[in-house]
Structure formats: structure tokens, C-alpha cells
Amino acid sequence: MLQGFKAFITRGNVIDLAVAVIIGAAFGAIVTAVVENVVNPLIGAFVPTGDLSSWVITFPGLFAEVHFGIGAILSAVINFLAVAAVVYFALIVPMNRLAELRAARLGVVEAETPAAPTQEELLAEIRDLLAAQRRD
């Protein structure tokens, strides 16, 4: 049992995943700091409270006023979009471009994958096989 665990831990995928999680957390902290200290104050200039994350919409309730923290939600959405944009433009686009250049350099042409058979074609094939089985 210990040997299996050792093999699992020393596999490259587990170590790569651990490094990715650690780097991702550090990178997320950087993006969060930029969003909270640059983007939110810029947007906060157009919000009545002056700070996006503390923007609250108040509604009268039956017994007391109800406060919806719309600013915190908007701040989280902006943070998510900023992280997604940075990951896409800083990681995905360059890696796709690198893969294209590598494939062009090696002269590799992506083989066209044949189209999967339709449901009707599969059913017709099953029908024909069953009919052939009955004849035998």
C-alpha cells in the first residue's frame, strides 16, 4: 500500500498540479490586489459610496430595512473576469501560438477526425447485425 502511495506522489502529474495550485494562488493574490486597488477605485468614482465593495442598496422591509451588498458581488465578478482575462491572454494565447509554431516547424498537419456515425446509422448497423445473427 505504501509503494502505491509513493508511486502516486512521485508521478509527474501530481507534482505539476501542486505547483500549478501554489502558483495560481500567488497569481490570484496579485490580480486581486490590482482589482481592489486600481479597478475598484476607478469604478468607485461612479458609485454613490465612493467604494465599490461597500456599495449597498437599501430597500424598505416589513420590519426593518434590507441591505443588499451589490458592490461586493460586482467586485467579485470583476475580480473573476480580470483573472480569467489574464489567464487567457498571458497563458492560453501564447501556448496555443507556441503549439502552432511547433506544429508548423515539424510539418505536422492535424489529421481530420472522421465524423462520428449518427444515431440512425448506428441503429441500422445493429439491425443488420441482428438480422445476420438470426440467419446463422
Number of C-alpha atoms within 10 A of each C-alpha: 5 7 8 8 9 10 10 13 12 10 10 11 11 12 13 10 11 12 12 12 12 11 12 13 12 12 15 16 13 13 17 20 13 14 20 19 11 12 17 20 16 15 13 18 12 11 15 11 13 15 18 25 20 16 21 16 11 12 11 9 9 7 6 8 10 13 13 13 15 15 20 16 14 15 21 15 12 17 21 16 12 18 18 12 13 14 14 13 11 11 11 13 12 12 13 11 11 12 12 13 12 12 13 11 9 9 9 10 8 7 6 6 6 6 6 8 9 9 9 9 11 12 12 12 12 12 12 12 11 11 11 10 9 8 6 5
